[in-house]
Amino acid sequence: MTRKNKAKKSISDWYGVLAVFETSPSEDKTLWDPVFEIRVMLLRAASEDEAMKKGAQLAHAEEDVYMNALNQQVSVRFKEVLDVSCLSWVKKFTDGTETYYRYVGAEGLAEIKRALRRTFSEDVTPKGRPKARR
């Protein structure tokens, strides 16, 4: 019986980790306002807590500093893990495989829609500044 428990603990599930990155000027913060990117990362972990920690470690490794087309130094920094979703039923990823989920009420859905409309309808990129590199 003990062996089965130990073996079960070593098995890890897939998790979808929702992480936030901030892209901003490295030196002159007055050049433009920060832009925030939300990424869903897939990873394997033995628990939700481990997935959150591993997600933060992986996100920190994605931080970057580069020169944009206007010769401005740009920083991409990990800010936080917003959420983690266990995808324990996923055995193989194929087209259409769910990689993240969260249940929300009607008010939460309306708020998300408003935020996405603002993101896409407002030009958060000042004129002459190229969009963030990915």
N, C-alpha and C positions, 0 to 999 in steps of 0.2 A: 504494500500500500504506500509506503514512503517513497518508493521509486516513482510511482505514478505522479504523486504530488510534486516531486522535484522536476520531473520531466515536463509536467504541465506548466510550471512556473518559467521554464526556460523557453517555452514557445511564445513567440511574440505576434501581435496583431498589427495590421496596418492602421495608421492614424492619419487623419487630415489635420494639419496644423495651420491655423490662420495667423500669419505674421505681418507686422507693419514695418515698413521701411520709410525713412525720410530722405528725400533728395533735396539738397540745398547748396548754396554757394559755400565753399570751404572758408574763404577769407572775408569778403565783403558781404555781410548778411543783408545789406540794403539793396543788392542787385535785383533780387526777386524773393518772393515768399516761398517757403518750403512746399514741396509737393509730397504727398503721402501715397505710398503704393501698398496695396493689400495683396499678399501672395498666399496661395494654398500650397503647402509643401506636403509631400507624402513621405512617411517614414515608418519603420517598424520599431515597436517598443513593447515592453512587457506590461506597462500600465499607463494610465493617462498622465500621471505625474512624471514618469520617465519620458513620455512623448513630449511633454511641455519642456522639460529640461533639454532633451536632445534637439527639439525644434529650435530653441534659443541658441544652442551651440552651433547648429548648422546655419542659422540666420546670421549670426555674428561672423561666420566664415565667408558670407556673401558680401560683407561690407566692402566698399570700394571708394577710391578717389581717382578722378580722371579729369582731363582737360576737355572741355566741350568745344564745339566748332567756333565759338567766339573767344577762345583762349582764356576761359574762366575755369578755375579749379572747382570741381563739383564733388561733393561728398554724398555717398549713399550709406546711410547708417541704419542698423537694426534698432527699432524702438521698443517693440514688445510683442509677445504672443498674446493674441486676443482670445483665442479659443482653440480647443482640441476636440476632434470627433473620432471615436473609435469606429473602425470599419471592419469589425471582426468577421463579418460574413463574406468578405472579399477574399477569394482564393487566387484569382487571376485577373489582371487588368486587361480589358479590351475596350474597344470603342464604346462610349457611353457609360463606362463604369463610374459609379458615384465616388467622388473623392472627398467630399465634405458635406455635412448637413447640419442644420440647426433649425429647430422649430421656433416659430415666432407667432404672436397673435396679430390681429388685424392692424392694431396701432403700430406694432413693430415693423410689419411689412410696409405700411404706408410711409414710415420714417425712412426705411431703407430705399424705397423708390424715390422719395424726395431727394435724398442724399445723392443717389446715382444720377438723377436728372440734373442736379446742380453740377455735379462733376462733369457731365458730358455737355451741358448747355453753356456753362460759363467757360470762357477762355482763360484758364488758370496759367497759361503760358504767355508771359509778356511778349509783345511784338519783338521780333528779331532774335529771340532766344530759342534755340533748337530744343525739341522735346528731349526728355531724359533718355539716355542710352540704356538699352537692355540686351 
